[in-house]
Amino acid sequence: LLKKKINLFRNFLEQDFIYNPVTVESELPIQYHGIQNLDIFLEGKINLKKWLKSGNKNPAKFLEVHYTANKVKCRSKSEALIGSCLESRGILYIYEPEIRLKYKNIYPDFAIYLPKSGRVIYLEHFGQIDNPKYRVRNFNKFAEYATAGIYVGINFFYTTETHDAPLTTYTIN
């Protein structure tokens, strides 16, 4: 079995594939161009005490108030559910941190700290995806986040729900 595996690896290594990041980048959608800068993967050390206090920066008025299990104030029941799921797993996060762009500030729903890598990833919940006006108003966020070095599938993730398919703890987990 070991000899077979060694032969498989030898055959793999003998292939003429040479990793060329420029070629790979050119095959990606435009919003992923320019991510050779590894800073988005290695954000370095952060002051966790200061970081944990940097949430709740969105100045928009709360139309509804919902709370996580640890009493974090959220704008929707689904966001409170996401926060509670993160809390139940001991995952450090902040709600609605402020990210400064050139012409405006954005406030992703969650910034999540990954202790093993020291990275921060962002999670946005799109709760009314079946509403056309909501979709139009919110899906430009992908481009806005990309201008801040926040890329879908790399350090930005999202959840969705519709009236017929609400968010569940199973989906969150």
Helices and strands as residue ranges (DSSP letters): H 2-13, H 21-26, G 30-32, G 38-40, H 48-52, E 66-67, E 73-74, H 77-88, E 93-95, E 99-100, E 105-106, E 110-114, E 119-126, H 132-138, H 141-147, E 156-160, H 169-172
